[in-house]
Amino acid sequence: MWLKFPSIYGISQCARALYYASRTVDGDTETRADEIARRITRVLIEGFARHYGLFREASSGAKHRFEVAAWTEVQQAVRERNRFYDDRVEECVERLNGELAAGTIDDATWRRAKLLYIDLLVDHKQPELAETFFNSVVTRVIGRTYVRNDFAFVRAAVSTEYIESDPPIYRSYYPVETGLRVALLAIFADFGWRLPFADLKRDVGFVWQTLLEHFGGEWPAREPNYQVQVLGSAFYRNKGAYVIGKIVNGNVETPFAVCVLHDAAGRLVLDTILCDSESISVLFSLSRAYFMADMDVPSGYVQFLQTLMPAKPRSDLYTVVGLAKQGKTLFFRDLLHHLHHSQDAFVEAPGTRGLVMHVFTLPSYPYVIKVIKDEFGLSKHSDRATVKRKFLMVKEIDRVGRMADTLEFKHLALPRSRFAPELLAQLLDLAPSTVEIDGEDLIVGHCYVERRMTPLNLYLETATAEEVEHVVREYGDTIRELAIANVFAGDMLWRNFGVNRHGRVVFYDYDEIEYLTDCTFRAVPPAPNPEAELSAEPWYPVGPLDVFPEEFETFLLGNPRVRGAFLRYHAELLRPMFWQNCQQQVARGEIVDFFPYPESIRFCRRYDVPV
């Protein structure tokens, strides 16, 4: 039975009342249980404080790395920050096991610990994150699925509304007093970057002109509450810093994001401004590396961001600022809510069935769930542990807008009645070690969740000539951009790529990805005789990471419509030299800019300004 808690008002009194109502008559038992509950709570709150302290230290250091152009350190910091959470959870598990023999603690004591923990979160600045941390530790200790765990936070117990932040979550500027240009100058100066701007007045003029064009060439009448609100921390990713805010004018709010970069002389320039929800949503896509921002109260940042991108779920916003575990918690809550308010069944996902994963989806919900099969296809020389490492690798690299992000779940409990009979049979046949029936639930022991896209091979079947031209060019650009980011897709069949709602091609099959620099790209040597050329076996030695790009043509370009478009834009992908040049570029430490917006809207292109 689930415990139900009110919002922040009165939660402390409620927790105490429930706690004292649960006291036993046996004084010795009561004292011992209380002491264990308090010690559990102390270990958990200390573990979370250490985690978020390290997380915030890494995030706040992004400003310095941006100022000194430490681009290699930027990528390293992202990888390290991704590992903080699991390391801190493991530390807490070890403490609880070592100090309290946590595996022997009874359910009533865990419930008491949860009530005491709630009391500590009333005035906490990150209560939602602390609740998720509690879930992560406790469920690992007791080994239960958290959907059934009546002492985990399946629902939030403490409200995140109106938590005070120091410094404030956003700063307000009032152009009615100074004019918008002067307000914009102050906005960028207030971030306190130690580097000088190349020409801030010039760049602010570009911002002003773009906003004027956005409003149709004429500024709207100014309402009494006319102001500009800007989040207090810039958002850092790769080589860019992004200033995020909105212009408030009466009941109309205009979101904006301004990208700040270094020019060739090491000075700061404003690269462009995005001023619509759709463009900003693309900027915050999970197919790119996570942002770093210094957030005292992360829920306040997420609430502000959602006013700019109302269609983007909070789970995505938490994830994209580096708080993936909170994103996972919110996704799970959203999924439970959706299941409660829908009736359709889980079915096998559209597309060609994979050799490594079995993929299913709920048609009314825009995600797919991927389960690793017990046995792989004969052409796959891999195992479960290797596949998991590949997915972890994707979390720690720059996805350059071309790789789908994933949420990893263990012991995901879903209602058995919502599975189509044929899908249920498939799962029990293909992944019996991962999937089990437990009463009314189907327990998925391990899986990955991704945004659903249209598989590229299916898209091509019905695409017009214009659409084929576009997605084939996108497909090749995906492979190129991944290569420059030191990623070789491995299995480049069209079915392993998808088309997202923005018409962008994204790679999503990771069981064969490799670092580009680990591969050897070779030309096929001449055959020693005609018989060798006709043989089913190669006449030359092939290492495990040898790649022969000219062979791509055989299995990728059988469709004449596809072949023509591919050769127009990407013929060099069929030659070893392209790949070898990319390897040399990576080896030299070159980090290429992948802008999350069209090249055509950059100020340097629009106004012919050198960068």
C-alpha positions in Angstrom: 0.0 0.0 0.0 1.4 3.4 -1.0 2.1 6.0 1.6 0.4 9.3 0.6 1.9 12.7 1.7 0.6 16.2 1.3 2.6 19.0 -0.3 5.2 21.0 1.6 2.6 22.7 3.8 2.5 20.7 7.0 4.7 17.9 5.8 6.9 18.0 8.9 4.0 17.7 11.3 2.5 14.9 9.2 5.8 13.0 9.2 6.2 13.3 13.0 2.6 12.3 13.6 2.9 9.2 11.4 6.2 8.4 13.0 5.0 8.5 16.6 1.8 6.7 15.7 4.0 3.7 14.6 5.7 3.4 18.0 5.6 0.0 19.6 5.0 -0.8 23.2 8.3 -2.5 23.5 10.6 0.2 24.6 13.9 -1.6 23.8 12.7 -2.5 20.3 11.5 1.0 19.7 14.7 2.6 20.8 16.8 0.3 18.7 14.6 0.7 15.6 14.6 4.5 16.0 18.4 4.6 16.3 18.8 2.5 13.1 16.3 4.6 11.2 18.2 7.8 12.2 21.5 6.3 11.2 20.1 5.3 7.8 18.8 8.8 7.3 22.1 10.3 8.3 24.1 8.1 5.8 21.7 8.9 3.0 21.5 12.7 3.5 25.3 12.9 3.9 25.7 10.8 0.7 23.4 13.0 -1.2 25.1 16.2 0.0 28.5 14.8 -1.1 27.1 13.9 -4.5 25.4 17.2 -5.2 28.4 19.1 -3.9 30.7 17.3 -6.4 28.1 17.7 -9.1 27.9 21.4 -8.6 31.6 21.8 -8.3 32.1 20.2 -11.7 29.2 22.2 -13.2 30.4 25.6 -11.8 33.9 24.8 -13.1 32.5 25.0 -16.7 32.8 28.8 -16.6 36.6 28.6 -16.0 37.1 25.9 -18.6 35.2 28.1 -21.1 37.3 31.2 -20.3 40.6 29.4 -20.7 39.4 27.4 -23.8 40.2 24.0 -22.1 38.1 22.1 -24.6 39.6 18.7 -23.9 39.0 19.2 -20.2 35.3 20.1 -21.0 34.8 16.6 -22.5 36.6 14.9 -19.6 34.5 16.8 -17.0 31.3 15.6 -18.7 32.5 12.0 -18.5 33.5 12.3 -14.9 30.3 14.1 -13.8 28.2 11.3 -15.4 29.9 8.8 -13.0 29.4 10.8 -9.8 26.0 9.5 -9.0 26.6 5.8 -9.2 29.8 6.2 -7.2 28.0 8.0 -4.4 25.2 5.5 -4.3 27.7 2.7 -4.1 29.4 4.4 -1.2 26.2 4.7 0.7 25.3 1.1 0.0 28.7 0.0 1.4 28.3 2.2 4.5 24.8 0.8 5.2 25.9 -2.8 4.8 29.1 -2.3 6.8 27.7 -0.2 9.6 24.1 -1.5 9.9 24.0 -4.9 8.1 21.3 -3.2 6.0 20.2 -6.4 4.4 18.7 -7.5 7.7 16.8 -4.4 8.5 13.0 -4.9 8.5 10.5 -3.0 6.5 9.1 -1.1 9.4 12.5 0.5 10.1 12.9 1.5 6.4 9.5 3.2 6.6 10.6 5.1 9.7 13.8 6.1 7.9 11.8 7.5 5.1 9.6 9.6 7.4 12.6 11.0 9.1 14.2 11.7 5.7 11.1 13.6 4.6 11.4 15.8 7.7 14.9 16.8 6.5 13.8 17.8 3.1 11.2 20.4 4.0 13.7 23.3 3.7 16.0 21.5 1.4 17.1 23.2 -1.9 17.2 20.0 -3.9 14.4 17.8 -2.3 13.4 16.1 -5.5 17.0 15.0 -6.2 17.4 13.8 -2.6 14.3 11.7 -2.9 15.6 10.1 -6.0 19.0 9.4 -4.3 17.0 7.7 -1.4 15.3 5.5 -4.0 18.6 4.6 -5.7 20.3 3.5 -2.4 17.4 1.8 -0.7 16.2 -0.2 -3.7 19.8 -1.4 -4.3 20.1 -2.5 -0.6 16.9 -4.3 -0.4 16.8 -5.7 -4.0 13.2 -4.9 -4.8 11.7 -3.3 -7.8 10.9 0.3 -6.8 7.4 0.3 -8.3 6.5 -2.1 -5.5 8.5 -0.5 -2.8 6.2 1.2 -0.3 9.1 3.0 1.3 10.6 4.6 -1.8 9.5 7.9 -3.3 7.3 6.7 -6.1 5.6 10.1 -5.9 7.2 13.3 -4.7 6.6 13.9 -1.0 8.0 17.5 -0.9 7.0 20.3 -3.2 9.6 22.1 -5.3 7.5 25.2 -5.8 9.0 28.6 -4.7 12.2 27.3 -3.2 14.5 30.3 -2.5 17.8 30.3 -4.3 21.0 32.3 -3.6 21.8 33.8 -6.0 18.3 34.1 -7.5 17.4 31.7 -10.3 17.0 34.5 -12.8 17.9 38.2 -13.1 15.4 40.8 -14.3 16.2 43.8 -16.5 13.8 46.6 -17.3 14.3 48.0 -20.9 11.5 50.6 -20.4 14.0 52.5 -18.2 17.2 52.0 -20.3 16.2 50.8 -23.7 16.6 47.2 -24.9 20.1 47.7 -26.3 21.4 49.0 -23.0 19.7 46.1 -21.1 21.3 43.6 -23.5 24.7 45.1 -22.9 24.2 44.7 -19.1 22.9 41.2 -19.4 26.1 39.9 -21.1 28.4 42.0 -18.9 26.8 40.6 -15.7 28.0 37.1 -16.5 31.4 38.3 -15.5 33.5 36.4 -18.1 37.2 37.3 -17.7 37.7 37.4 -21.4 36.9 40.6 -23.3 34.3 40.8 -26.1 35.5 41.5 -29.6 32.8 44.0 -30.1 29.8 43.6 -27.8 28.0 46.7 -29.0 28.1 45.4 -32.6 26.9 41.9 -31.5 24.1 43.3 -29.4 23.1 45.2 -32.5 22.8 41.9 -34.3 20.7 40.5 -31.5 18.5 43.6 -31.5 18.0 43.4 -35.3 17.1 39.7 -35.2 14.5 40.3 -32.5 13.1 43.1 -34.5 12.7 40.8 -37.5 11.1 38.2 -35.2 8.5 40.7 -34.2 7.7 41.4 -37.9 9.8 44.6 -38.2 8.0 46.6 -35.5 8.3 46.4 -31.7 5.1 45.5 -29.9 3.6 48.2 -27.6 5.3 48.1 -24.2 3.1 46.8 -21.4 3.7 48.0 -17.8 5.5 44.7 -16.8 7.9 44.9 -19.8 11.1 43.1 -18.7 13.8 40.7 -19.7 14.4 37.7 -17.4 17.7 35.8 -17.7 18.8 32.6 -15.9 21.6 33.3 -13.5 24.0 30.7 -14.8 25.1 30.4 -18.4 24.7 26.9 -19.9 28.0 25.5 -21.1 28.5 22.7 -23.7 31.5 22.0 -25.8 33.0 25.3 -26.9 29.9 27.4 -26.3 28.2 29.3 -23.5 24.5 29.9 -23.8 22.6 32.7 -22.2 19.0 31.6 -21.7 16.1 33.9 -21.0 12.8 35.5 -22.1 11.3 38.9 -22.9 8.1 39.4 -20.9 5.6 42.0 -22.2 2.1 41.8 -20.8 0.8 38.3 -21.4 3.3 37.6 -24.2 6.6 35.8 -23.4 9.3 35.5 -26.1 12.0 32.9 -25.3 15.6 33.4 -26.4 19.0 31.7 -26.3 22.2 33.5 -27.3 25.3 31.5 -28.1 28.6 33.0 -26.9 31.8 31.7 -28.6 35.5 32.5 -28.8 36.8 34.1 -32.0 40.1 33.3 -33.6 41.8 35.9 -31.4 40.4 34.4 -28.2 37.9 37.1 -27.6 34.1 36.5 -27.0 31.5 37.0 -29.7 27.8 36.5 -29.8 27.2 33.9 -32.5 23.4 33.9 -32.9 20.1 34.2 -31.1 17.3 31.7 -31.1 14.0 33.2 -30.3 11.3 30.5 -30.7 10.4 27.5 -28.6 11.1 25.0 -31.4 14.7 26.2 -32.0 15.5 26.3 -28.3 14.0 22.8 -28.0 16.5 21.6 -30.6 19.3 23.3 -28.6 18.2 21.3 -25.6 18.0 18.0 -27.5 19.1 14.8 -25.7 21.0 13.8 -28.8 23.7 16.1 -27.7 26.1 16.3 -24.7 24.5 17.4 -21.5 24.8 21.0 -20.4 26.7 22.2 -17.4 25.2 25.0 -15.4 25.7 26.1 -11.8 22.3 25.5 -10.2 21.6 26.1 -6.5 18.0 25.1 -6.9 17.7 22.9 -10.1 13.9 22.7 -9.9 13.7 26.4 -10.4 15.9 26.2 -13.5 13.7 23.4 -14.9 10.5 25.3 -14.2 11.9 28.4 -16.0 13.1 26.3 -18.9 9.7 24.7 -19.2 8.1 28.1 -19.7 10.4 28.5 -22.8 9.7 25.0 -24.1 6.3 24.0 -22.8 6.2 20.8 -25.0 9.4 19.4 -23.6 8.8 17.1 -20.6 10.5 17.9 -17.3 12.2 14.5 -17.4 14.1 15.6 -20.5 15.0 19.0 -19.0 16.5 17.4 -15.9 18.4 15.0 -18.0 19.8 17.6 -20.4 21.3 19.6 -17.5 23.1 16.5 -16.3 20.6 15.2 -13.7 19.8 12.0 -15.6 18.6 10.1 -12.6 16.0 12.7 -11.8 15.0 12.6 -15.4 14.6 8.8 -15.1 12.5 9.2 -12.0 10.1 11.6 -13.7 9.9 9.5 -16.8 8.8 6.6 -14.7 6.2 8.7 -13.0 5.0 10.0 -16.3 4.8 6.4 -17.7 2.7 5.2 -14.7 0.4 8.2 -15.2 0.0 7.5 -18.9 -0.7 3.8 -18.3 -3.4 4.8 -15.9 -5.1 7.0 -18.5 -4.7 4.8 -21.6 -5.8 1.4 -22.8 -3.6 0.4 -25.8 -1.2 -2.5 -25.6 2.6 -2.8 -25.8 3.5 -4.2 -29.2 6.7 -5.0 -31.1 8.1 -1.7 -32.4 7.9 -1.1 -36.2 11.0 -1.8 -38.2 13.3 -4.7 -38.9 13.8 -7.0 -35.9 17.3 -6.7 -34.5 19.8 -9.4 -33.9 20.8 -8.2 -30.4 17.8 -6.2 -29.1 14.1 -6.9 -29.0 12.2 -3.6 -29.1 8.7 -2.8 -28.1 6.6 0.3 -27.7 3.2 1.6 -26.5 1.7 3.3 -29.6 0.2 6.1 -27.6 3.5 6.9 -25.9 6.5 8.3 -27.9 9.2 5.9 -26.6 10.6 2.5 -27.3 11.9 -0.1 -24.8 14.9 -2.2 -25.8 15.7 -5.5 -24.1 18.9 -7.4 -24.8 18.2 -10.9 -26.1 19.6 -14.0 -24.4 21.1 -15.2 -27.8 22.3 -13.0 -30.6 22.2 -13.5 -34.3 25.0 -15.6 -35.8 26.7 -12.6 -37.4 27.0 -10.8 -34.0 30.2 -11.6 -32.1 29.4 -9.9 -28.8 27.8 -10.5 -25.4 25.6 -8.8 -22.9 28.4 -7.1 -21.0 29.9 -5.7 -24.2 26.5 -4.3 -25.3 26.1 -2.6 -21.9 29.6 -1.0 -22.3 28.6 0.4 -25.6 25.5 2.1 -24.2 27.6 3.5 -21.4 30.1 4.8 -23.9 27.3 6.8 -25.6 26.5 8.5 -22.3 30.1 9.7 -22.0 30.8 11.0 -25.5 29.7 14.1 -27.4 26.7 12.8 -29.3 26.9 15.9 -31.7 23.1 15.8 -32.2 23.3 12.5 -34.0 22.9 9.8 -31.3 19.8 9.0 -29.3 20.1 9.3 -25.6 18.8 6.4 -23.4 17.5 5.8 -20.0 18.6 2.6 -18.4 16.2 0.7 -16.1 16.6 -2.3 -13.9 13.6 -4.2 -12.6 11.0 -2.2 -14.5 7.5 -3.5 -13.5 4.8 -3.1 -16.2 1.2 -4.3 -16.1 1.1 -7.7 -17.7 -2.4 -7.1 -19.0 -1.1 -4.3 -21.3 1.1 -6.6 -23.3 -0.2 -7.9 -26.6 -0.1 -11.8 -26.4 2.3 -12.1 -29.3 4.8 -9.6 -27.8 4.6 -11.3 -24.4 5.4 -14.6 -26.1 8.3 -13.0 -28.0 9.8 -11.6 -24.8 9.6 -14.8 -22.8 11.1 -16.7 -25.8 13.9 -14.2 -26.7 14.9 -12.8 -23.3 13.8 -15.4 -20.7 16.7 -14.4 -18.4 15.6 -10.8 -18.4 11.8 -11.0 -18.4 9.6 -12.7 -15.8 6.0 -12.7 -14.8 5.2 -11.8 -11.2 1.5 -11.9 -10.5 -0.1 -9.1 -12.5 3.2 -7.6 -13.5 5.8 -8.3 -16.1 9.2 -7.5 -14.6 11.8 -6.4 -17.1 15.1 -7.0 -15.4 17.1 -4.7 -17.6 16.2 -2.4 -20.5 16.9 0.8 -22.3 14.3 3.5 -23.1 14.7 5.8 -26.1 12.5 8.4 -27.9 10.7 6.7 -30.8 11.7 7.6 -34.3 10.7 6.5 -37.8 13.3 3.8 -38.8 15.2 5.2 -41.8 14.6 2.1 -44.0 10.8 2.4 -43.5 10.9 6.1 -44.1 12.7 5.5 -47.4 10.0 3.1 -48.6 7.4 5.8 -48.9 9.6 8.9 -49.3 9.2 11.3 -52.2 12.3 12.1 -54.3 12.8 15.3 -52.4 12.6 13.5 -49.1 15.0 10.8 -50.2 17.5 13.5 -51.2 17.2 15.2 -47.8 17.4 12.1 -45.6 20.2 10.4 -47.6 22.2 13.6 -47.3 21.3 13.7 -43.5 22.4 10.0 -43.2 25.8 10.7 -44.6 26.2 13.9 -42.5 25.4 11.8 -39.4 28.2 9.3 -40.3 30.6 12.2 -41.0 29.9 14.1 -37.8 30.2 11.0 -35.7 33.5 10.2 -37.3 34.9 13.7 -36.5 33.7 13.2 -32.9 35.7 9.9 -32.8 32.8 7.5 -33.2 32.5 4.8 -35.8 28.9 3.5 -36.1 29.9 0.0 -37.0 26.7 -1.3 -38.4 25.6 1.4 -40.9 22.5 -0.3 -42.3 19.7 2.1 -42.9 17.5 0.3 -40.3 19.9 1.4 -37.5 19.1 5.0 -38.1 15.9 7.0 -37.5 14.2 10.2 -38.6 13.1 12.4 -35.7 10.2 14.9 -35.7 12.6 17.6 -36.9 13.5 15.6 -40.0 17.0 15.0 -38.6 18.6 11.6 -39.0 19.8 10.1 -35.7 21.8 6.9 -35.1 20.3 4.6 -32.4 21.8 1.1 -32.7 24.9 0.9 -30.4 26.0 -2.7 -30.1 28.8 -2.3 -32.7 30.0 1.2 -32.2 33.7 1.8 -31.7 36.0 4.7 -31.1 37.1 5.7 -34.6 40.8 5.8 -33.5 40.6 2.1 -32.5 39.7 1.0 -36.0 41.9 0.4 -39.0 40.5 1.6 -42.3 41.9 -0.3 -45.3 41.5 -0.7 -49.1 40.7 -4.1 -50.3 44.0 -5.5 -51.8 43.9 -6.8 -55.4 42.9 -10.4 -55.8 45.8 -12.8 -56.6 43.7 -14.6 -59.2 40.2 -14.6 -60.6 39.2 -17.6 -58.4 40.1 -15.8 -55.2 37.9 -12.9 -56.3 34.9 -15.2 -56.7 35.4 -17.0 -53.4 33.0 -16.4 -50.5 36.0 -16.0 -48.2 38.4 -13.0 -48.3 41.8 -13.6 -49.8 43.4 -11.2 -47.4 43.8 -11.2 -43.6 41.1 -9.3 -41.7 41.6 -8.1 -38.1 38.7 -7.7 -35.7 38.6 -3.9 -36.1 39.6 -3.7 -39.8 37.1 -1.8 -41.9 37.0 -1.7 -45.7 34.9 1.3 -46.7 34.5 0.3 -50.4 32.4 -2.6 -49.1 29.8 -0.2 -47.8 28.5 0.2 -51.4 27.4 -3.4 -51.6 25.0 -3.4 -48.7 24.0 0.3 -48.6 23.4 1.3 -52.2 21.2 -1.3 -53.7 18.3 1.1 -54.1 18.9 3.3 -57.2 17.2 6.3 -55.7 19.3 6.1 -52.6 22.5 5.4 -54.6 22.2 8.5 -56.7 21.8 10.8 -53.7 24.5 9.1 -51.7 27.1 9.4 -54.4 26.2 13.0 -55.0 27.0 14.0 -51.4 29.0 11.3 -49.8 31.0 9.3 -52.2 34.2 9.9 -50.2 32.7 7.8 -47.4 33.5 4.8 -49.6 37.2 5.5 -49.6 39.7 4.8 -46.7 41.3 8.2 -47.0 38.2 10.0 -45.6 38.3 7.9 -42.5 42.1 8.1 -42.1 41.9 11.9 -42.3 39.3 11.9 -39.6 41.5 9.7 -37.4 44.4 12.1 -37.9 42.2 15.1 -37.0 41.1 13.4 -33.8 44.6 12.3 -32.9 45.7 16.0 -33.2 43.2 16.9 -30.5 41.0 19.0 -32.9 37.5 19.5 -31.6 35.1 20.5 -34.3 32.1 22.8 -33.6 28.7 21.2 -34.3 26.2 24.0 -34.0 22.7 23.1 -32.8 21.3 25.6 -35.3 21.6 26.3 -39.0 24.9 27.7 -40.2 22.8 30.4 -42.1 21.6 32.1 -38.9 25.1 32.7 -37.5 25.9 36.4 -37.3 29.2 35.8 -39.0 27.3 34.5 -42.0 24.5 36.9 -42.0 26.6 40.0 -41.5 30.0 38.8 -42.9 31.8 39.2 -39.6 35.1 37.3 -39.2 35.3 34.7 -36.3 
